[in-house]
Amino acid sequence: MNLNDIYTELILEQSRNKRNRRHLDNPDFVELGHNPSCGDEITLEVKVDAQNIVDASYTGVGCAISQASTSIMIDTIKGLDADKAHELAVKFIAMVKGEIDDPDELDELDDAVAFESIKNLPARVKCAVLPWYTLKEMIEKDISTQSFES
């Protein structure tokens, strides 16, 4: 099995995974992400404690790429502080846009690196970055109002 097959298997498995697809009880932050070009839509819910993301989940509809990217993002950001989660969102978006050439820079994205080759499929890029832009916007909006400190 080659690396692309492993990544494809990971994406399919994550898109079917229900572990992160649920509502949180009393989330601190809720952000809607929508891709008008294909109809993918997610609602990201986050609970924080002293700037740390203690839990996150999503609901929504969309293709396997958007759903898997959302689930993997949630696994990646749990336990991180808002600044680190924002940094990873920016890094993921840069990776998918082909703006990072050094594979060592991508290590901290963990399983999200599975989406690196999506840059070769321009029609799917927006699907992969949807949850990461949603998280980035949530953090930027809430940090600017200093509300990400529940």
C-alpha positions as CSV (number, residue, x, y, z in Angstrom):
1,M,0.0,0.0,0.0
2,N,1.5,3.4,-1.0
3,L,1.2,6.6,1.0
4,N,-1.6,8.0,-1.2
5,D,-3.7,4.9,-0.5
6,I,-3.1,5.3,3.3
7,Y,-4.2,8.9,3.1
8,T,-7.2,8.1,1.0
9,E,-8.2,5.4,3.6
10,L,-7.7,7.9,6.4
11,I,-9.9,10.5,4.7
12,L,-12.7,8.0,4.0
13,E,-12.5,6.7,7.6
14,Q,-12.6,10.2,9.1
15,S,-15.5,11.3,6.8
16,R,-17.6,8.5,8.2
17,N,-16.5,9.0,11.8
18,K,-19.3,10.1,14.1
19,R,-17.0,10.8,17.1
20,N,-16.6,14.5,16.4
21,R,-20.0,15.0,14.6
22,R,-22.3,15.9,17.5
23,H,-23.5,18.9,19.4
24,L,-21.7,20.1,22.5
25,D,-23.6,20.9,25.7
26,N,-23.3,24.7,26.2
27,P,-20.5,25.5,23.7
28,D,-18.6,28.7,24.3
29,F,-18.3,29.5,20.6
30,V,-20.3,28.5,17.6
31,E,-19.3,29.4,14.0
32,L,-20.9,28.6,10.7
33,G,-18.7,27.7,7.7
34,H,-20.2,27.6,4.3
35,N,-18.8,26.9,0.9
36,P,-21.3,28.4,-1.6
37,S,-19.5,26.9,-4.6
38,C,-20.4,23.3,-3.6
39,G,-22.9,23.6,-0.7
40,D,-20.6,22.2,2.0
41,E,-21.6,23.6,5.4
42,I,-20.4,23.0,8.9
43,T,-21.2,24.4,12.3
44,L,-18.2,24.3,14.5
45,E,-18.7,24.3,18.3
46,V,-15.9,24.8,20.8
47,K,-15.6,24.8,24.5
48,V,-12.7,26.6,26.1
49,D,-11.2,26.8,29.6
50,A,-8.6,29.5,30.2
51,Q,-7.8,29.9,26.5
52,N,-7.4,26.1,26.0
53,I,-9.7,24.2,23.7
54,V,-11.1,21.5,25.9
55,D,-13.7,20.1,23.4
56,A,-14.9,20.7,19.9
57,S,-17.4,19.2,17.6
58,Y,-19.3,19.9,14.4
59,T,-22.5,19.2,12.6
60,G,-23.2,19.8,8.9
61,V,-23.3,18.3,5.5
62,G,-20.8,18.1,2.7
63,C,-18.5,15.9,0.7
64,A,-16.0,13.4,2.2
65,I,-13.2,15.9,2.0
66,S,-14.9,18.6,4.0
67,Q,-16.2,16.2,6.6
68,A,-12.9,14.4,7.0
69,S,-11.0,17.7,7.1
70,T,-13.3,18.9,9.9
71,S,-13.0,15.8,12.0
72,I,-9.2,15.7,11.6
73,M,-9.0,19.4,12.5
74,I,-11.0,18.8,15.7
75,D,-8.7,15.9,16.7
76,T,-5.7,18.2,16.0
77,I,-6.8,21.2,18.0
78,K,-8.2,19.6,21.2
79,G,-6.1,20.5,24.1
80,L,-4.3,23.4,22.3
81,D,-4.6,27.1,23.3
82,A,-6.3,29.4,20.9
83,D,-3.1,30.9,19.6
84,K,-1.6,27.5,18.7
85,A,-4.9,26.4,17.1
86,H,-4.9,29.6,15.0
87,E,-1.3,29.0,14.0
88,L,-2.2,25.5,12.8
89,A,-5.2,26.8,10.9
90,V,-3.0,29.3,9.1
91,K,-0.4,26.6,8.4
92,F,-3.0,24.1,7.1
93,I,-4.4,26.7,4.7
94,A,-0.9,27.6,3.5
95,M,-0.1,23.9,3.0
96,V,-3.2,23.3,0.9
97,K,-2.5,26.4,-1.2
98,G,1.0,25.0,-1.9
99,E,2.8,27.8,0.0
100,I,4.9,25.5,2.3
101,D,7.6,23.5,0.7
102,D,9.4,22.2,3.8
103,P,7.8,18.9,5.0
104,D,9.3,19.5,8.5
105,E,7.1,22.5,8.9
106,L,4.0,20.3,8.5
107,D,4.8,17.8,11.2
108,E,2.7,19.4,13.8
109,L,-0.4,19.1,11.6
110,D,-0.4,15.4,12.3
111,D,-3.1,13.5,10.2
112,A,-4.1,16.8,8.5
113,V,-1.0,16.4,6.3
114,A,-3.2,13.8,4.5
115,F,-4.7,16.8,2.6
116,E,-1.4,18.1,1.3
117,S,-2.0,16.6,-2.2
118,I,-5.4,18.3,-2.4
119,K,-3.5,21.3,-3.8
120,N,-3.4,19.3,-7.1
121,L,-7.2,19.2,-7.2
122,P,-8.2,22.9,-7.2
123,A,-12.0,22.1,-7.2
124,R,-11.5,20.4,-3.8
125,V,-9.3,23.0,-2.1
126,K,-12.2,25.0,-0.8
127,C,-13.7,21.8,0.7
128,A,-10.5,20.9,2.6
129,V,-10.0,24.5,4.0
130,L,-13.6,25.1,5.0
131,P,-13.3,24.0,8.6
132,W,-9.8,25.6,9.0
133,Y,-11.1,29.0,7.8
134,T,-14.1,28.6,10.1
135,L,-11.8,28.0,13.1
136,K,-9.5,30.8,12.1
137,E,-12.4,33.2,11.7
138,M,-13.9,32.1,15.1
139,I,-10.6,32.7,16.9
140,E,-9.8,36.0,15.2
141,K,-13.3,37.3,15.9
142,D,-13.3,36.1,19.5
143,I,-9.7,37.0,20.3
144,S,-10.3,40.5,18.9
145,T,-13.2,40.9,21.4
146,Q,-11.1,39.0,24.1
147,S,-14.0,36.5,24.5
148,F,-11.8,33.5,23.9
149,E,-11.0,33.3,27.6
150,S,-14.1,31.6,29.0
